[in-house]
Amino acid sequence: MKILKQLGIVFGLYWVSQIIESVLPFTFPASIIGMLILLAALIARVLRPEQLRESADYLVGNLGFFFIPAAVSILNYVDLIRSNAVQLVIVCAVSMVLTFLATTMTVRFTCWLMKRGGVQ
């Protein structure tokens, strides 16, 4: 029952982000809005990590399962992938390097904040 409550909080935040997305005068993904709302709630201590830990662990533990439909649907586009293989490899390589850099900078920034006493 506890996981259902936690999932309800997560999906409730996403529902609110869907509403916010629909009223914005520009396009912005509801999933990003939801993550920003969740971050704000955690920083403001409206929510504590313990209140979402079990559902987050469950979702992360089953993350591969959620990608099965997307992976299977790629098989419909094998010809398109073959014709653009070089571009896809370049995009994947560049995005991988940028993701590594962003992750490194985020970890360094978080460590710096923790040393200053800004994050607990």
C-alpha positions as CSV (number, residue, x, y, z in Angstrom):
1,M,0.0,0.0,0.0
2,K,2.9,2.3,0.7
3,I,4.3,2.0,-2.8
4,L,0.8,2.8,-4.2
5,K,0.8,6.0,-2.2
6,Q,4.3,6.9,-3.4
7,L,3.4,6.2,-7.0
8,G,0.3,8.3,-6.5
9,I,2.5,11.2,-5.4
10,V,4.7,10.8,-8.5
11,F,1.8,10.5,-10.9
12,G,0.0,13.3,-9.2
13,L,3.0,15.6,-9.8
14,Y,3.1,14.5,-13.4
15,W,-0.6,15.2,-13.8
16,V,-0.1,18.7,-12.4
17,S,2.8,19.1,-14.9
18,Q,0.5,18.1,-17.7
19,I,-1.9,20.8,-16.7
20,I,0.9,23.4,-16.5
21,E,2.1,22.3,-20.0
22,S,-1.3,22.7,-21.5
23,V,-1.6,26.4,-20.3
24,L,2.0,27.4,-21.2
25,P,2.1,29.7,-24.3
26,F,5.2,27.7,-25.5
27,T,6.0,24.1,-25.8
28,F,7.8,22.5,-22.8
29,P,7.7,18.8,-22.0
30,A,5.5,17.9,-19.1
31,S,8.0,15.3,-17.9
32,I,10.6,18.1,-17.4
33,I,8.1,20.3,-15.6
34,G,7.2,17.4,-13.3
35,M,10.9,16.8,-12.5
36,L,11.3,20.5,-11.7
37,I,8.2,20.4,-9.5
38,L,9.6,17.3,-7.7
39,L,13.0,19.0,-7.3
40,A,11.3,22.1,-5.8
41,A,9.3,20.0,-3.4
42,L,12.4,18.1,-2.3
43,I,14.4,21.3,-1.9
44,A,11.5,23.0,0.0
45,R,11.2,19.8,2.1
46,V,7.6,19.5,1.2
47,L,8.6,15.9,0.3
48,R,11.4,13.9,1.8
49,P,13.3,11.3,-0.2
50,E,12.1,8.6,2.2
51,Q,8.6,9.3,1.1
52,L,9.4,8.2,-2.5
53,R,12.3,5.8,-2.0
54,E,10.5,2.5,-2.4
55,S,8.6,3.5,-5.5
56,A,11.7,5.0,-7.1
57,D,13.7,1.9,-6.4
58,Y,10.9,-0.2,-7.9
59,L,10.7,1.9,-11.0
60,V,14.5,2.0,-11.5
61,G,14.7,-1.8,-10.9
62,N,12.2,-2.4,-13.7
63,L,13.4,0.3,-16.0
64,G,14.5,-2.1,-18.7
65,F,11.0,-3.5,-18.9
66,F,9.6,-0.1,-19.8
67,F,11.9,0.1,-22.9
68,I,10.9,-3.2,-24.4
69,P,8.1,-1.6,-26.6
70,A,10.4,1.1,-27.9
71,A,13.1,-1.4,-28.7
72,V,10.8,-3.7,-30.5
73,S,9.2,-0.9,-32.5
74,I,12.7,0.0,-33.8
75,L,12.6,-3.2,-35.9
76,N,10.0,-1.5,-38.1
77,Y,12.7,1.0,-39.2
78,V,15.7,-1.2,-40.0
79,D,16.0,0.2,-43.5
80,L,15.9,3.8,-42.3
81,I,18.5,3.0,-39.6
82,R,20.9,1.4,-42.2
83,S,20.6,4.3,-44.5
84,N,21.5,6.8,-41.7
85,A,23.9,4.6,-39.7
86,V,26.9,7.0,-39.9
87,Q,24.8,10.0,-38.7
88,L,23.3,7.9,-35.9
89,V,26.7,6.8,-34.7
90,I,28.0,10.4,-34.7
91,V,24.9,11.6,-32.8
92,C,25.2,8.8,-30.3
93,A,28.9,9.5,-29.8
94,V,28.5,13.2,-29.4
95,S,25.5,12.9,-27.0
96,M,27.4,10.3,-25.0
97,V,30.3,12.6,-24.5
98,L,28.0,15.5,-23.6
99,T,26.1,13.4,-21.1
100,F,29.4,12.3,-19.5
101,L,30.5,16.0,-19.2
102,A,27.1,17.1,-17.8
103,T,27.2,14.3,-15.3
104,T,30.7,15.1,-14.3
105,M,29.9,18.8,-13.8
106,T,26.7,18.0,-11.9
107,V,28.6,15.7,-9.5
108,R,31.3,18.2,-9.0
109,F,28.8,21.0,-8.4
110,T,26.9,18.8,-5.9
111,C,30.1,17.9,-4.1
112,W,31.0,21.6,-3.9
113,L,27.5,22.4,-2.5
114,M,27.8,19.7,0.1
115,K,31.2,21.0,1.2
116,R,29.7,24.4,1.6
117,G,26.8,22.9,3.6
118,G,24.1,23.9,1.1
119,V,22.8,20.3,0.5
120,Q,22.2,17.7,3.2
